[in-house]
Amino acid sequence: MAGKPKQMSQIKQLIRLYQGGSGIKTIARILGMSKNTVRSNLKKMADGGFNTEELLEQEDPFALVFKGYYRAHI
């Protein structure tokens, strides 16, 4: 579903894979999402000034900072 917030665990996986050197196509295949969705999520994190280390530490699957960001950009 378009615009649906992703679970924090999926965002964490995306970050770890990207930081580990995996390409967008590989990340998309592993996480079961489109390449455009991977690109979009990475761009939103970069444009939003998110600290990836802080995102990786989040426990709440719908962390307010990330959920609020998605709501504001739908």
C-alpha positions as CSV (number, residue, x, y, z in Angstrom):
1,M,0.0,0.0,0.0
2,A,1.4,3.4,-1.0
3,G,2.5,5.7,1.8
4,K,2.2,3.0,4.5
5,P,4.8,3.5,7.2
6,K,7.4,0.7,7.3
7,Q,8.1,-1.3,10.4
8,M,11.2,-0.1,12.1
9,S,12.8,-3.6,11.8
10,Q,12.5,-3.2,8.0
11,I,14.1,0.2,8.1
12,K,16.9,-1.1,10.3
13,Q,17.5,-3.9,7.8
14,L,17.6,-1.4,4.9
15,I,20.1,0.8,6.8
16,R,22.3,-2.2,7.7
17,L,22.3,-3.6,4.2
18,Y,23.1,-0.2,2.7
19,Q,25.9,0.6,5.2
20,G,27.3,-2.9,4.5
21,G,27.7,-2.0,0.8
22,S,24.7,-3.8,-0.7
23,G,23.2,-2.2,-3.8
24,I,19.7,-0.9,-4.2
25,K,18.7,-3.9,-6.3
26,T,20.0,-6.3,-3.8
27,I,18.3,-4.5,-0.9
28,A,15.0,-4.5,-2.8
29,R,15.2,-8.2,-3.5
30,I,16.1,-9.1,0.1
31,L,13.4,-6.9,1.7
32,G,10.7,-7.6,-0.9
33,M,10.2,-4.0,-2.0
34,S,10.7,-2.1,-5.2
35,K,14.0,-0.4,-6.1
36,N,12.1,2.9,-6.1
37,T,10.9,2.3,-2.6
38,V,14.5,1.6,-1.4
39,R,15.7,4.7,-3.1
40,S,12.8,6.8,-1.7
41,N,13.5,5.5,1.9
42,L,17.2,6.3,1.6
43,K,16.4,9.8,0.2
44,K,13.9,10.5,2.9
45,M,16.5,9.6,5.6
46,A,19.2,11.7,4.0
47,D,16.9,14.7,3.3
48,G,15.3,14.5,6.8
49,G,18.7,14.6,8.5
50,F,18.2,11.4,10.3
51,N,21.1,9.9,12.2
52,T,21.2,6.3,11.1
53,E,22.8,5.2,14.4
54,E,19.8,6.7,16.3
55,L,17.4,4.9,14.0
56,L,19.2,1.6,14.5
57,E,18.8,2.1,18.3
58,Q,15.0,2.6,18.1
59,E,13.0,-0.2,19.8
60,D,9.5,1.0,19.0
61,P,8.3,-0.5,15.7
62,F,6.6,2.8,14.9
63,A,9.1,5.2,16.4
64,L,7.4,8.6,16.6
65,V,10.2,10.5,14.8
66,F,10.1,8.2,11.7
67,K,6.3,7.7,11.7
68,G,5.8,11.5,11.9
69,Y,8.2,12.0,9.0
70,Y,6.2,9.6,6.8
71,R,2.9,11.2,7.7
72,A,4.3,14.6,6.9
73,H,5.5,13.5,3.5
74,I,2.5,11.4,2.2
